[in-house]
Amino acid sequence: MSAKSFMPSLQAVAAVLMVAALAACGGDRGNRISDPSGRISFELPDGWTEAAGSGGTRFNSPASPGAQVQINTVDGNGRAPLSARRDAWLDFHRRNGATVHLEREWPGAYLDGIEYAHDAETAAGRIVWHHVLLSGEDYVVTTYLQAPPGTYETVLPIFRDMVGSIRPASLNDD
């Protein structure tokens, strides 16, 4: 078999491995874990790992280098509405050259929220941030996906699944 006739086989194997790696990140649910505050839990896809030094709030994708997801809770839901938090963040980034890609209500099953996305130039190049803020009883769940544009579209459905799985810890016994 010549090297030329062998090349399509290598490409096919590489494509199958990439699809399998992405499926392992998204399709089947991983482990249900709690955030450090113990107020919420969510599904972490198989193969995803905690980012070093994050204290259990940031996670890395095994198949998408440069992609990171953060899920965290903060006190004080009553201090500022979610829309005010979003608007302040987006106004800051617009003033600094970001393009806003999305602003809408989050259609979550467990917690109400808002979803928005923007990009910005960083020292490492262009990065897309996709946020979902969720309103808990006495807290806000802050989430984001941070990824280079080429990786963003691949990881976005996985991120949305992770955020969609967020629920108050009181529902964990269901």
N, C-alpha and C positions, 0 to 999 in steps of 0.2 A: 504494500500500500504506500503510495507516495505521500509526501508531506502535504501536498496540495489537497489531495482527497481526504486527508485526515483532519484538516482545518475545520470544515463544517461540523464534524463530530465534536471537536473541542468547543466550538461556539454553542452547539446544542447542549452540551453538558454544562457549560457555564450558565446558560439561560435557565436550565432546570434547577441548578443550585441556587441561583438568585431568587427564583420564584419560591422555592422551598424555604429559603431563609426569610423572605418577606411574609410568607404564610405563617411561619412559626412566630413572627412578631405580632401578627394581627388576628388571624382567624380564631384559633382556639384561645379560650381564656386562660390566663396564667393563675397566679395566686391572688387571693383577696388579702390586701394589706391595709393597715391603718396609717394615717399620717402621724407625725410625732405628737400632736396634741390629743390624739385619740377621739377626736370629734367626728371624723369621717373615715370611710374605708373606700377602696377602689380596687379594680382588677389591674394587676401589673402583668402584661403579656409575658409568656414564656421567653426566656433568654434576655429580657431587659434587666439591667443592673443599676444599683444605686450609684450615683456619681460620687466620687471620692470627696469627702469633706462636706457633703450636703446635709448631713444630719437626717437623712430619710426623706428629703423633699424633692430631689432632682434625680432623673433616671435617664440612662443612655440606651439607645437602640443597638442591638447587636448587628443589624444588617445595614445601618445607615450612619456611617461616620459623620460626625458634625451635628447630628440631631440630638437634642436634649429636651426632655419634658420636665416641667416643675409642677407639683401639686402641693399646696400648702394652705393652712388656714390662718387667718389673722382676726384678732378681736375687733369689736366695735362696729358691727353691721349698722347700727343706728347713727353713727357719726356722719357718714356721707353716703348718699345713694350710689348704687353701682354705676349709674349713668354719669354721675359727677366724677367718679374715679376714672372711668373710661375717657370722658371728655378731656380731663386735665392731662392724662397720659398722651392721648392722640394729638391734642393741641401742641404739646411740647415737641413731639416728633414731627408734626407738620412744619413747625417753625424751623426745624433742623433738617428739612429736605426729605422726610419720609413720604412714601406714597401709602395712603390708606386703601386697603383692598376690600374690607368687609366691616359692616356695622349692623348687627341685628340682635333680636332676642334669641336666647338659647332655648331650644325645645327639649329641655331635660325632663327625665321621668321623675326624679327625686327632689331636685332643687331648682328654683327659678334662677335665671341669670341672663347675661348678655355675652355676645361673642363678637370679637373684632380682630382684625389682622392688619399689620403694616410691615413695611420693610424699611431698612436703613443701611447706610454705608457704615462699616466698622473697620477697624484696623485689619481684620481678617477678610474683608470683602463684604459684599452685600449679604445681609441676613434677613430672613422673614421671621417675624414674631406673630404667633397666633394665640390670642388670649381668650379664655372663658372665665368670667367671674360669676360665682354662684352665691346666692344669698341663703345663709343658714340662720338658725334661730337667734344666736347672739354672736355670729362670726360671719366672715366672708371667706369663701374658698377661692384662692387665686391660682390660676393655672396658666401655663403657656407652653407652646412648642416653639423652639428656636432652632432654625435650620437654614442652610444655604438654599437658594432657590431650586436647584436641581434635586435636592433631597426632600424639600418641603412637601411637594405634591404626593410623594410616595408615603411619607409618614403621617400626613394629615388625617387619613381615615383611621389610623391606629390611635392617634391622639384623641380624635372625637369619640372613639369607642371607650378609651380610658376615662375621659371626662364624663361620658354618658353612664359609666358604671359607678360614679361617685354617689354615695348615699350617706345619710347620717348614721353614725355608729349604732344608734338605737335600733336600726333596721337589720343589723347583722345577724340577729337570731332567726330571721325569717327564712 
